Amino acid sequence: MTRASRGYDAGKKINGRMRHIAVDTGGLLLAVIVTIAAVQDRDAGHRLLALVREKFSTITHCWADGGYAGRLVIWAREVLAMTVEIVKRTDDVNGFKVLPRRWVVERTLAWISKHRRCVRDYETRPDHHEAMVYISPIMTMSRRLARTGNW
């Protein structure tokens, strides 16, 4: 792997790459951007929201976690005509608490992580990793369809 395709995020203590995904309300994958870990969430959010707008022009509202707050919300409203609602975690909660809308993305990330090639950083290029992330939900959905027989 080349050094230019990997990075380190000191805040989240992640070495390598990060996935930024957009899903629908049911958790089906719409778009994915794979960046080096050193790229801030809101910077990758620009690319992700532009990709979502390009592929799905009817989407006008999305939810995001606190890492995507700031100038991304203003940019999405002014440039893409899309509202971004930030779902923040409160500091006074002890332990785990399910947050509205964010659990859908976390569930999708868990579905993606069930596939071996998406658990570790096997791919040498970010675009190859993106392709594997797209393939894993396709495999999951095809297995579900085959199990139910609803072709």
C-alpha positions in Angstrom: 0.0 0.0 0.0 1.2 3.4 -0.8 1.7 5.9 1.9 -0.5 8.5 0.0 -3.5 6.2 0.3 -3.3 5.9 4.1 -3.4 8.3 7.0 -3.9 8.7 10.7 -6.8 10.4 12.5 -5.6 11.4 15.9 -9.1 12.3 17.2 -10.6 8.9 16.5 -7.3 7.0 16.7 -7.8 5.4 13.3 -4.9 4.4 11.1 -5.5 3.8 7.4 -8.8 4.7 5.7 -12.3 5.9 6.6 -15.6 5.1 4.9 -18.1 7.8 4.6 -21.5 6.4 3.5 -24.9 7.7 2.6 -27.9 5.3 3.2 -31.6 5.6 2.7 -34.0 5.4 5.7 -34.0 1.6 5.4 -30.3 1.3 5.5 -29.6 0.5 1.9 -26.4 1.9 0.6 -26.7 5.0 -1.7 -23.1 6.3 -1.9 -19.7 5.7 -0.4 -16.5 7.7 -0.3 -13.3 6.2 1.0 -10.7 8.6 2.2 -7.4 8.5 4.1 -8.1 8.7 7.8 -6.4 12.2 8.0 -9.3 13.8 6.0 -11.8 15.5 8.3 -15.4 14.2 8.2 -16.8 17.5 6.9 -14.3 17.7 4.1 -15.3 14.2 2.9 -18.9 15.1 3.5 -18.6 17.7 0.6 -17.7 14.9 -1.8 -20.3 12.5 -0.4 -23.2 15.0 -0.6 -22.2 16.1 -4.1 -22.2 12.4 -5.1 -25.6 11.9 -3.5 -27.0 15.0 -5.3 -25.5 13.7 -8.6 -27.0 10.2 -8.3 -30.2 11.0 -6.5 -31.5 14.5 -7.4 -34.7 14.1 -5.4 -33.1 13.8 -2.0 -33.5 17.1 -0.2 -32.9 16.3 3.4 -30.3 14.2 5.2 -29.1 13.4 8.7 -25.5 13.4 9.8 -23.5 13.0 13.0 -21.6 15.8 14.8 -18.4 15.3 12.8 -20.2 16.7 9.7 -21.3 19.9 11.5 -20.1 23.4 10.6 -19.6 24.8 7.1 -20.8 21.6 5.4 -24.4 22.4 6.5 -24.3 25.9 5.0 -22.6 24.7 1.8 -25.2 21.9 1.3 -28.0 24.4 1.8 -26.6 27.1 -0.5 -25.0 25.0 -3.2 -26.9 21.7 -3.3 -30.3 23.0 -2.0 -30.2 20.2 0.6 -30.8 20.5 4.3 -28.4 18.6 6.6 -29.7 17.9 10.1 -27.0 17.1 12.7 -27.9 14.4 15.2 -25.7 15.1 18.2 -25.0 13.0 21.2 -25.7 14.6 24.5 -22.8 14.7 27.0 -25.0 13.9 30.1 -25.9 10.4 29.0 -24.0 7.5 30.6 -23.4 4.4 28.6 -24.9 3.4 25.2 -28.0 5.2 23.9 -29.6 4.7 20.5 -29.7 8.0 18.7 -32.4 8.7 16.1 -31.4 8.1 12.5 -27.7 7.4 13.3 -28.4 3.8 14.2 -29.5 3.1 10.5 -26.0 4.1 9.3 -24.3 2.1 12.1 -26.4 -1.0 11.1 -25.4 -0.6 7.5 -21.7 -0.4 8.5 -22.2 -3.6 10.5 -23.7 -5.3 7.4 -20.7 -4.2 5.4 -18.3 -5.4 8.0 -19.7 -8.9 7.8 -17.8 -9.4 4.5 -14.1 -10.4 4.8 -12.7 -8.0 2.3 -14.3 -5.1 4.1 -13.2 -6.0 7.7 -9.5 -5.3 7.1 -7.8 -2.9 4.8 -6.8 -5.4 2.1 -7.2 -3.1 -0.9 -4.2 -1.1 -2.1 -6.3 1.7 -3.6 -9.2 3.6 -2.1 -11.3 3.2 -5.3 -10.9 -0.6 -5.0 -12.1 -0.4 -1.4 -15.1 1.6 -2.5 -15.9 -1.1 -5.0 -15.8 -3.8 -2.3 -18.0 -1.7 -0.1 -20.6 -1.5 -3.0 -20.3 -5.2 -3.6 -21.0 -6.3 0.0 -24.6 -4.9 0.2 -25.2 -6.5 -3.2 -24.2 -9.8 -1.9 -26.3 -9.3 1.3 -29.4 -8.4 -0.7 -29.0 -11.3 -3.2 -28.7 -13.7 -0.3 -31.9 -12.3 1.3 -33.8 -12.6 -2.0 -32.6 -16.2 -2.6 -33.6 -17.1 0.9 -37.1 -15.8 0.6 -37.6 -16.8 -3.0 -39.1 -13.4 -4.0 -37.5 -13.1 -7.4 
